[in-house]
Amino acid sequence: MTGGMKRGAGTLHARPELLAAVFWQILPPFAPECGGLDAQSELLGRCIGAQADMIYRALPEARNCPYAVSSTVLPAEIGDPPQRLERLFDIIEEGGGSRPEALIHAYMCAGWGYALEYYLHNTCERYLMLTIADVDPYDFRFHTYHPAIGSQGFGVSTVLFSLPEKREGLVVTGSPPRTSVFTDFVRAVRSHKDQMGPTRIFMPFLRADLLRIAESVLGEDLMAPNKASKYAHCFGSDPFIGIIEWLQEGAVENEACALAGGLAFNGYYSFSALTVSSDTMVSLCSINGDEKSLRRAVRDAADEKLISARLQVARATEVVEKPFAVRPDLQTEVRQ
């Protein structure tokens, strides 16, 4: 296990701290039975609201914190007409108790990092919630595979950060590249990793040959596993999927530093060093994308108690010791 950084709590807590992270892998197509974008948008709002509610019930002190949604895949029609976006936000607020302030499209997979940077620099808020929502209501084939990246997957993740008092230099962002998108991104991570002192680096899930390049530059021992074969590239959610699984495996005994990075098709990138711990609350599941399965997942989430990675590891150990005990809540399953 990683026992946390040896630099003292002051260094760790000078970074944004990941308090909670929830990811739902949603297998395409997304709710074709709904029969149109308005109904699909309503169902997406129910899913997002359910995740926000899970986190707020576990950490009620964060209620009413700033909240934004970021996406790569959601179609522009989600916000056109504007009433459709307002309706989406209404439904999220109804289910989750908090209303998003914005839908961020321009920075694509790196949008969560730009949002984190904005709220660090422009508010004094203690908490920040972000949702990364990537489902394709139109089920376009080009969203399932990109020759430069490989297979692409879909899902919704919601994360909650605690923000430190000192807020300068905590997020690194970059604009379209001078040379190549991936090269500039990896070089930027390399130039900052010593200062950030990560225990693990969580990169986007990409083709194996690209990740080998990153390993050669950043160090194989620091690189978290590439989960592309399991999840495909889930856009901005990738680093948080990796962090959730890392914590669920019991790799962090106390506290550690996770460097999370996002890289967009259009060349924008962002990354930040985050404090994570065995007390970080995490949840991950896989859900069929039909309307019935999604609505059942929303109902089930209302009864699900979000618990810390430490407790999940302890319960998983109990299951190993008692092999006849069935604990489906601790396994990544497809909910049907």
Contacts in CASP RR format, 6 or more apart in sequence:
PFRMAT RR
TARGET T0000
AUTHOR 0000-0000-0000
METHOD contacts of the structure
MODEL  1
MTGGMKRGAGTLHARPELLAAVFWQILPPFAPECGGLDAQSELLGRCIGA
QADMIYRALPEARNCPYAVSSTVLPAEIGDPPQRLERLFDIIEEGGGSRP
EALIHAYMCAGWGYALEYYLHNTCERYLMLTIADVDPYDFRFHTYHPAIG
SQGFGVSTVLFSLPEKREGLVVTGSPPRTSVFTDFVRAVRSHKDQMGPTR
IFMPFLRADLLRIAESVLGEDLMAPNKASKYAHCFGSDPFIGIIEWLQEG
AVENEACALAGGLAFNGYYSFSALTVSSDTMVSLCSINGDEKSLRRAVRD
AADEKLISARLQVARATEVVEKPFAVRPDLQTEVRQ
1 250 0 8 1.000
1 251 0 8 1.000
1 252 0 8 1.000
1 253 0 8 1.000
2 199 0 8 1.000
2 251 0 8 1.000
2 252 0 8 1.000
2 253 0 8 1.000
2 256 0 8 1.000
3 252 0 8 1.000
3 253 0 8 1.000
3 254 0 8 1.000
3 255 0 8 1.000
3 256 0 8 1.000
4 12 0 8 1.000
4 199 0 8 1.000
4 252 0 8 1.000
4 253 0 8 1.000
4 254 0 8 1.000
4 255 0 8 1.000
4 256 0 8 1.000
4 257 0 8 1.000
5 11 0 8 1.000
5 12 0 8 1.000
5 197 0 8 1.000
5 199 0 8 1.000
5 255 0 8 1.000
5 256 0 8 1.000
5 257 0 8 1.000
9 255 0 8 1.000
12 255 0 8 1.000
12 257 0 8 1.000
12 275 0 8 1.000
13 164 0 8 1.000
13 275 0 8 1.000
14 164 0 8 1.000
14 166 0 8 1.000
15 164 0 8 1.000
15 170 0 8 1.000
15 257 0 8 1.000
15 272 0 8 1.000
15 273 0 8 1.000
15 274 0 8 1.000
15 275 0 8 1.000
16 116 0 8 1.000
16 120 0 8 1.000
16 128 0 8 1.000
16 161 0 8 1.000
16 162 0 8 1.000
16 163 0 8 1.000
16 164 0 8 1.000
16 170 0 8 1.000
16 272 0 8 1.000
16 274 0 8 1.000
16 275 0 8 1.000
17 161 0 8 1.000
17 162 0 8 1.000
17 164 0 8 1.000
17 274 0 8 1.000
17 275 0 8 1.000
17 276 0 8 1.000
17 277 0 8 1.000
18 159 0 8 1.000
18 160 0 8 1.000
18 161 0 8 1.000
18 243 0 8 1.000
18 258 0 8 1.000
18 274 0 8 1.000
18 275 0 8 1.000
18 276 0 8 1.000
18 280 0 8 1.000
19 59 0 8 1.000
19 62 0 8 1.000
19 127 0 8 1.000
19 160 0 8 1.000
19 161 0 8 1.000
19 162 0 8 1.000
19 280 0 8 1.000
19 281 0 8 1.000
20 55 0 8 1.000
20 58 0 8 1.000
20 59 0 8 1.000
20 158 0 8 1.000
20 159 0 8 1.000
20 160 0 8 1.000
20 280 0 8 1.000
20 281 0 8 1.000
20 282 0 8 1.000
20 306 0 8 1.000
21 157 0 8 1.000
21 158 0 8 1.000
21 159 0 8 1.000
21 160 0 8 1.000
21 240 0 8 1.000
21 243 0 8 1.000
21 244 0 8 1.000
21 280 0 8 1.000
21 281 0 8 1.000
21 282 0 8 1.000
21 283 0 8 1.000
22 51 0 8 1.000
22 54 0 8 1.000
22 55 0 8 1.000
22 157 0 8 1.000
22 158 0 8 1.000
22 159 0 8 1.000
22 282 0 8 1.000
22 283 0 8 1.000
22 284 0 8 1.000
22 306 0 8 1.000
23 155 0 8 1.000
23 156 0 8 1.000
23 157 0 8 1.000
23 234 0 8 1.000
23 237 0 8 1.000
23 240 0 8 1.000
23 241 0 8 1.000
23 244 0 8 1.000
23 283 0 8 1.000
23 284 0 8 1.000
23 285 0 8 1.000
24 47 0 8 1.000
24 51 0 8 1.000
24 155 0 8 1.000
24 156 0 8 1.000
24 157 0 8 1.000
24 284 0 8 1.000
24 285 0 8 1.000
24 286 0 8 1.000
24 287 0 8 1.000
24 297 0 8 1.000
25 153 0 8 1.000
25 154 0 8 1.000
25 155 0 8 1.000
25 231 0 8 1.000
25 234 0 8 1.000
25 284 0 8 1.000
25 285 0 8 1.000
25 286 0 8 1.000
25 287 0 8 1.000
26 47 0 8 1.000
26 135 0 8 1.000
26 154 0 8 1.000
26 155 0 8 1.000
26 156 0 8 1.000
26 287 0 8 1.000
26 289 0 8 1.000
26 294 0 8 1.000
27 154 0 8 1.000
27 286 0 8 1.000
27 287 0 8 1.000
27 288 0 8 1.000
27 289 0 8 1.000
27 334 0 8 1.000
28 135 0 8 1.000
28 136 0 8 1.000
28 139 0 8 1.000
28 144 0 8 1.000
28 153 0 8 1.000
28 154 0 8 1.000
28 289 0 8 1.000
29 136 0 8 1.000
29 139 0 8 1.000
29 289 0 8 1.000
30 40 0 8 1.000
30 44 0 8 1.000
30 135 0 8 1.000
30 136 0 8 1.000
30 137 0 8 1.000
30 139 0 8 1.000
30 154 0 8 1.000
30 289 0 8 1.000
31 39 0 8 1.000
31 40 0 8 1.000
31 43 0 8 1.000
31 137 0 8 1.000
31 289 0 8 1.000
31 290 0 8 1.000
31 291 0 8 1.000
31 294 0 8 1.000
32 139 0 8 1.000
32 290 0 8 1.000
33 290 0 8 1.000
33 291 0 8 1.000
33 292 0 8 1.000
34 40 0 8 1.000
34 42 0 8 1.000
34 43 0 8 1.000
34 291 0 8 1.000
36 137 0 8 1.000
37 75 0 8 1.000
37 77 0 8 1.000
37 78 0 8 1.000
37 84 0 8 1.000
37 137 0 8 1.000
38 84 0 8 1.000
38 87 0 8 1.000
40 137 0 8 1.000
41 78 0 8 1.000
41 84 0 8 1.000
41 87 0 8 1.000
41 88 0 8 1.000
41 137 0 8 1.000
42 87 0 8 1.000
42 88 0 8 1.000
42 91 0 8 1.000
43 291 0 8 1.000
43 294 0 8 1.000
43 295 0 8 1.000
44 88 0 8 1.000
44 133 0 8 1.000
44 135 0 8 1.000
44 156 0 8 1.000
45 88 0 8 1.000
45 91 0 8 1.000
45 92 0 8 1.000
46 91 0 8 1.000
46 95 0 8 1.000
46 294 0 8 1.000
46 295 0 8 1.000
46 298 0 8 1.000
47 156 0 8 1.000
47 294 0 8 1.000
47 297 0 8 1.000
47 298 0 8 1.000
48 69 0 8 1.000
48 92 0 8 1.000
48 131 0 8 1.000
48 133 0 8 1.000
48 156 0 8 1.000
48 158 0 8 1.000
49 91 0 8 1.000
49 92 0 8 1.000
49 94 0 8 1.000
49 95 0 8 1.000
49 96 0 8 1.000
49 97 0 8 1.000
50 95 0 8 1.000
50 96 0 8 1.000
50 297 0 8 1.000
50 298 0 8 1.000
50 301 0 8 1.000
50 302 0 8 1.000
51 131 0 8 1.000
51 156 0 8 1.000
51 157 0 8 1.000
51 158 0 8 1.000
51 301 0 8 1.000
52 67 0 8 1.000
52 92 0 8 1.000
52 95 0 8 1.000
52 96 0 8 1.000
52 97 0 8 1.000
52 98 0 8 1.000
52 129 0 8 1.000
52 131 0 8 1.000
52 158 0 8 1.000
53 95 0 8 1.000
53 96 0 8 1.000
53 97 0 8 1.000
53 301 0 8 1.000
53 302 0 8 1.000
54 158 0 8 1.000
54 283 0 8 1.000
54 301 0 8 1.000
54 304 0 8 1.000
54 306 0 8 1.000
55 62 0 8 1.000
55 129 0 8 1.000
55 158 0 8 1.000
55 160 0 8 1.000
55 281 0 8 1.000
55 306 0 8 1.000
56 62 0 8 1.000
56 63 0 8 1.000
56 96 0 8 1.000
56 97 0 8 1.000
56 98 0 8 1.000
57 305 0 8 1.000
57 306 0 8 1.000
58 281 0 8 1.000
58 305 0 8 1.000
58 306 0 8 1.000
58 307 0 8 1.000
59 160 0 8 1.000
59 281 0 8 1.000
61 127 0 8 1.000
62 127 0 8 1.000
62 129 0 8 1.000
62 160 0 8 1.000
63 97 0 8 1.000
63 98 0 8 1.000
64 98 0 8 1.000
65 98 0 8 1.000
65 125 0 8 1.000
65 126 0 8 1.000
65 127 0 8 1.000
65 128 0 8 1.000
65 129 0 8 1.000
65 160 0 8 1.000
66 101 0 8 1.000
66 119 0 8 1.000
66 123 0 8 1.000
66 125 0 8 1.000
66 127 0 8 1.000
66 128 0 8 1.000
66 129 0 8 1.000
67 98 0 8 1.000
67 99 0 8 1.000
67 100 0 8 1.000
67 101 0 8 1.000
67 128 0 8 1.000
67 129 0 8 1.000
67 130 0 8 1.000
67 131 0 8 1.000
68 100 0 8 1.000
68 101 0 8 1.000
68 102 0 8 1.000
68 103 0 8 1.000
68 104 0 8 1.000
68 115 0 8 1.000
68 119 0 8 1.000
68 129 0 8 1.000
68 130 0 8 1.000
68 131 0 8 1.000
69 92 0 8 1.000
69 100 0 8 1.000
69 102 0 8 1.000
69 103 0 8 1.000
69 104 0 8 1.000
69 130 0 8 1.000
69 131 0 8 1.000
69 132 0 8 1.000
69 133 0 8 1.000
70 103 0 8 1.000
70 104 0 8 1.000
70 105 0 8 1.000
70 107 0 8 1.000
70 111 0 8 1.000
70 112 0 8 1.000
70 115 0 8 1.000
70 130 0 8 1.000
70 131 0 8 1.000
70 132 0 8 1.000
70 133 0 8 1.000
70 236 0 8 1.000
71 103 0 8 1.000
71 104 0 8 1.000
71 105 0 8 1.000
71 132 0 8 1.000
71 133 0 8 1.000
71 134 0 8 1.000
71 235 0 8 1.000
72 105 0 8 1.000
72 108 0 8 1.000
72 109 0 8 1.000
72 134 0 8 1.000
72 235 0 8 1.000
72 236 0 8 1.000
72 264 0 8 1.000
72 265 0 8 1.000
73 134 0 8 1.000
73 135 0 8 1.000
73 136 0 8 1.000
73 143 0 8 1.000
73 154 0 8 1.000
73 235 0 8 1.000
74 103 0 8 1.000
74 105 0 8 1.000
74 133 0 8 1.000
74 134 0 8 1.000
74 135 0 8 1.000
74 137 0 8 1.000
75 136 0 8 1.000
75 137 0 8 1.000
75 138 0 8 1.000
76 105 0 8 1.000
77 84 0 8 1.000
78 84 0 8 1.000
78 85 0 8 1.000
78 88 0 8 1.000
78 103 0 8 1.000
79 85 0 8 1.000
79 103 0 8 1.000
85 103 0 8 1.000
88 103 0 8 1.000
89 99 0 8 1.000
89 100 0 8 1.000
90 99 0 8 1.000
92 98 0 8 1.000
92 99 0 8 1.000
92 100 0 8 1.000
92 131 0 8 1.000
93 99 0 8 1.000
93 100 0 8 1.000
98 129 0 8 1.000
100 131 0 8 1.000
102 115 0 8 1.000
104 111 0 8 1.000
104 114 0 8 1.000
104 115 0 8 1.000
106 268 0 8 1.000
107 113 0 8 1.000
107 114 0 8 1.000
107 264 0 8 1.000
107 268 0 8 1.000
107 270 0 8 1.000
108 235 0 8 1.000
108 236 0 8 1.000
108 264 0 8 1.000
108 265 0 8 1.000
108 266 0 8 1.000
108 268 0 8 1.000
109 204 0 8 1.000
109 235 0 8 1.000
109 236 0 8 1.000
109 238 0 8 1.000
109 262 0 8 1.000
109 263 0 8 1.000
109 264 0 8 1.000
109 265 0 8 1.000
110 173 0 8 1.000
110 174 0 8 1.000
110 236 0 8 1.000
110 261 0 8 1.000
110 262 0 8 1.000
110 263 0 8 1.000
110 264 0 8 1.000
110 268 0 8 1.000
110 269 0 8 1.000
110 270 0 8 1.000
111 236 0 8 1.000
111 262 0 8 1.000
111 264 0 8 1.000
111 268 0 8 1.000
111 270 0 8 1.000
112 130 0 8 1.000
112 132 0 8 1.000
112 159 0 8 1.000
112 236 0 8 1.000
112 262 0 8 1.000
112 270 0 8 1.000
113 171 0 8 1.000
113 173 0 8 1.000
113 261 0 8 1.000
113 262 0 8 1.000
113 270 0 8 1.000
113 271 0 8 1.000
113 272 0 8 1.000
114 171 0 8 1.000
114 173 0 8 1.000
114 268 0 8 1.000
114 270 0 8 1.000
115 128 0 8 1.000
115 130 0 8 1.000
116 128 0 8 1.000
116 130 0 8 1.000
116 161 0 8 1.000
116 170 0 8 1.000
116 171 0 8 1.000
116 270 0 8 1.000
116 272 0 8 1.000
117 170 0 8 1.000
117 171 0 8 1.000
117 173 0 8 1.000
117 270 0 8 1.000
117 272 0 8 1.000
119 125 0 8 1.000
119 128 0 8 1.000
119 163 0 8 1.000
120 163 0 8 1.000
120 167 0 8 1.000
120 170 0 8 1.000
120 171 0 8 1.000
121 167 0 8 1.000
125 163 0 8 1.000
126 162 0 8 1.000
126 163 0 8 1.000
127 160 0 8 1.000
127 161 0 8 1.000
127 162 0 8 1.000
127 163 0 8 1.000
128 160 0 8 1.000
128 161 0 8 1.000
128 163 0 8 1.000
129 158 0 8 1.000
129 159 0 8 1.000
129 160 0 8 1.000
129 161 0 8 1.000
130 158 0 8 1.000
130 159 0 8 1.000
130 161 0 8 1.000
131 156 0 8 1.000
131 157 0 8 1.000
131 158 0 8 1.000
131 159 0 8 1.000
132 156 0 8 1.000
132 157 0 8 1.000
132 158 0 8 1.000
132 159 0 8 1.000
132 235 0 8 1.000
132 236 0 8 1.000
132 237 0 8 1.000
132 240 0 8 1.000
133 155 0 8 1.000
133 156 0 8 1.000
134 153 0 8 1.000
134 154 0 8 1.000
134 155 0 8 1.000
134 156 0 8 1.000
134 234 0 8 1.000
134 235 0 8 1.000
134 236 0 8 1.000
134 237 0 8 1.000
135 154 0 8 1.000
135 155 0 8 1.000
135 156 0 8 1.000
136 143 0 8 1.000
136 154 0 8 1.000
143 152 0 8 1.000
143 154 0 8 1.000
144 151 0 8 1.000
144 152 0 8 1.000
144 153 0 8 1.000
145 151 0 8 1.000
145 152 0 8 1.000
146 152 0 8 1.000
146 233 0 8 1.000
146 265 0 8 1.000
148 207 0 8 1.000
149 206 0 8 1.000
149 207 0 8 1.000
149 233 0 8 1.000
150 206 0 8 1.000
150 207 0 8 1.000
150 228 0 8 1.000
150 232 0 8 1.000
150 233 0 8 1.000
151 228 0 8 1.000
151 232 0 8 1.000
151 233 0 8 1.000
152 232 0 8 1.000
152 233 0 8 1.000
152 234 0 8 1.000
152 235 0 8 1.000
153 231 0 8 1.000
153 232 0 8 1.000
153 233 0 8 1.000
153 234 0 8 1.000
153 235 0 8 1.000
154 234 0 8 1.000
155 234 0 8 1.000
155 237 0 8 1.000
156 237 0 8 1.000
157 236 0 8 1.000
157 237 0 8 1.000
157 240 0 8 1.000
157 241 0 8 1.000
159 240 0 8 1.000
161 274 0 8 1.000
164 170 0 8 1.000
170 272 0 8 1.000
170 273 0 8 1.000
171 270 0 8 1.000
171 271 0 8 1.000
171 272 0 8 1.000
172 188 0 8 1.000
172 192 0 8 1.000
172 270 0 8 1.000
172 271 0 8 1.000
172 272 0 8 1.000
173 268 0 8 1.000
173 269 0 8 1.000
173 270 0 8 1.000
174 184 0 8 1.000
174 188 0 8 1.000
174 267 0 8 1.000
174 268 0 8 1.000
174 269 0 8 1.000
174 270 0 8 1.000
175 267 0 8 1.000
175 268 0 8 1.000
176 266 0 8 1.000
176 267 0 8 1.000
176 268 0 8 1.000
177 183 0 8 1.000
177 184 0 8 1.000
177 185 0 8 1.000
177 267 0 8 1.000
178 184 0 8 1.000
181 263 0 8 1.000
181 264 0 8 1.000
181 265 0 8 1.000
181 267 0 8 1.000
181 269 0 8 1.000
182 206 0 8 1.000
182 210 0 8 1.000
182 213 0 8 1.000
182 263 0 8 1.000
184 267 0 8 1.000
184 269 0 8 1.000
185 262 0 8 1.000
185 263 0 8 1.000
185 269 0 8 1.000
186 213 0 8 1.000
186 214 0 8 1.000
186 217 0 8 1.000
186 218 0 8 1.000
187 217 0 8 1.000
188 269 0 8 1.000
188 271 0 8 1.000
189 201 0 8 1.000
189 214 0 8 1.000
189 218 0 8 1.000
189 259 0 8 1.000
189 261 0 8 1.000
189 271 0 8 1.000
190 217 0 8 1.000
190 218 0 8 1.000
192 271 0 8 1.000
193 201 0 8 1.000
193 218 0 8 1.000
193 222 0 8 1.000
193 259 0 8 1.000
196 257 0 8 1.000
196 259 0 8 1.000
196 273 0 8 1.000
197 257 0 8 1.000
197 259 0 8 1.000
197 273 0 8 1.000
198 222 0 8 1.000
198 257 0 8 1.000
198 258 0 8 1.000
198 259 0 8 1.000
198 273 0 8 1.000
199 222 0 8 1.000
199 252 0 8 1.000
199 256 0 8 1.000
199 257 0 8 1.000
199 258 0 8 1.000
200 222 0 8 1.000
200 223 0 8 1.000
200 224 0 8 1.000
200 246 0 8 1.000
200 251 0 8 1.000
200 256 0 8 1.000
200 258 0 8 1.000
200 259 0 8 1.000
201 218 0 8 1.000
201 222 0 8 1.000
201 223 0 8 1.000
201 224 0 8 1.000
201 258 0 8 1.000
201 259 0 8 1.000
202 224 0 8 1.000
202 238 0 8 1.000
202 239 0 8 1.000
202 240 0 8 1.000
202 242 0 8 1.000
202 243 0 8 1.000
202 246 0 8 1.000
202 258 0 8 1.000
202 259 0 8 1.000
202 260 0 8 1.000
202 261 0 8 1.000
203 211 0 8 1.000
203 214 0 8 1.000
203 223 0 8 1.000
203 224 0 8 1.000
203 226 0 8 1.000
203 238 0 8 1.000
203 239 0 8 1.000
203 261 0 8 1.000
203 262 0 8 1.000
203 263 0 8 1.000
204 233 0 8 1.000
204 236 0 8 1.000
204 238 0 8 1.000
204 239 0 8 1.000
204 261 0 8 1.000
204 262 0 8 1.000
204 263 0 8 1.000
205 226 0 8 1.000
205 227 0 8 1.000
205 228 0 8 1.000
205 231 0 8 1.000
205 232 0 8 1.000
205 233 0 8 1.000
205 234 0 8 1.000
205 238 0 8 1.000
205 241 0 8 1.000
206 226 0 8 1.000
206 228 0 8 1.000
206 233 0 8 1.000
207 228 0 8 1.000
208 226 0 8 1.000
208 228 0 8 1.000
211 223 0 8 1.000
211 226 0 8 1.000
214 223 0 8 1.000
215 223 0 8 1.000
224 242 0 8 1.000
224 243 0 8 1.000
224 246 0 8 1.000
225 242 0 8 1.000
227 238 0 8 1.000
227 241 0 8 1.000
227 242 0 8 1.000
227 245 0 8 1.000
231 238 0 8 1.000
231 241 0 8 1.000
234 241 0 8 1.000
236 262 0 8 1.000
238 262 0 8 1.000
239 258 0 8 1.000
239 260 0 8 1.000
239 261 0 8 1.000
239 262 0 8 1.000
240 260 0 8 1.000
241 284 0 8 1.000
243 258 0 8 1.000
243 260 0 8 1.000
243 274 0 8 1.000
243 276 0 8 1.000
243 282 0 8 1.000
244 282 0 8 1.000
244 283 0 8 1.000
244 284 0 8 1.000
245 284 0 8 1.000
246 252 0 8 1.000
246 258 0 8 1.000
246 276 0 8 1.000
247 276 0 8 1.000
247 278 0 8 1.000
247 280 0 8 1.000
247 282 0 8 1.000
247 309 0 8 1.000
248 282 0 8 1.000
248 284 0 8 1.000
248 309 0 8 1.000
248 312 0 8 1.000
248 313 0 8 1.000
248 316 0 8 1.000
249 313 0 8 1.000
250 278 0 8 1.000
250 309 0 8 1.000
250 313 0 8 1.000
252 276 0 8 1.000
252 277 0 8 1.000
252 278 0 8 1.000
252 309 0 8 1.000
253 278 0 8 1.000
254 277 0 8 1.000
254 278 0 8 1.000
255 275 0 8 1.000
255 276 0 8 1.000
255 277 0 8 1.000
255 278 0 8 1.000
256 275 0 8 1.000
256 276 0 8 1.000
256 277 0 8 1.000
257 273 0 8 1.000
257 274 0 8 1.000
257 275 0 8 1.000
257 276 0 8 1.000
258 273 0 8 1.000
258 274 0 8 1.000
258 275 0 8 1.000
258 276 0 8 1.000
259 271 0 8 1.000
259 272 0 8 1.000
259 273 0 8 1.000
259 274 0 8 1.000
260 271 0 8 1.000
260 272 0 8 1.000
260 274 0 8 1.000
261 269 0 8 1.000
261 270 0 8 1.000
261 271 0 8 1.000
261 272 0 8 1.000
262 269 0 8 1.000
262 270 0 8 1.000
262 271 0 8 1.000
263 269 0 8 1.000
277 309 0 8 1.000
278 308 0 8 1.000
278 309 0 8 1.000
278 310 0 8 1.000
278 313 0 8 1.000
279 308 0 8 1.000
279 309 0 8 1.000
279 310 0 8 1.000
280 308 0 8 1.000
280 309 0 8 1.000
281 306 0 8 1.000
281 307 0 8 1.000
281 308 0 8 1.000
281 309 0 8 1.000
282 306 0 8 1.000
282 308 0 8 1.000
282 309 0 8 1.000
282 312 0 8 1.000
283 304 0 8 1.000
283 306 0 8 1.000
284 332 0 8 1.000
285 297 0 8 1.000
285 332 0 8 1.000
285 333 0 8 1.000
285 335 0 8 1.000
286 332 0 8 1.000
286 333 0 8 1.000
286 334 0 8 1.000
286 335 0 8 1.000
287 293 0 8 1.000
287 294 0 8 1.000
287 297 0 8 1.000
287 334 0 8 1.000
287 335 0 8 1.000
288 294 0 8 1.000
288 334 0 8 1.000
288 335 0 8 1.000
288 336 0 8 1.000
293 335 0 8 1.000
293 336 0 8 1.000
296 335 0 8 1.000
297 335 0 8 1.000
300 335 0 8 1.000
304 329 0 8 1.000
312 330 0 8 1.000
315 327 0 8 1.000
315 330 0 8 1.000
316 327 0 8 1.000
316 330 0 8 1.000
318 325 0 8 1.000
319 325 0 8 1.000
319 327 0 8 1.000
319 330 0 8 1.000
END
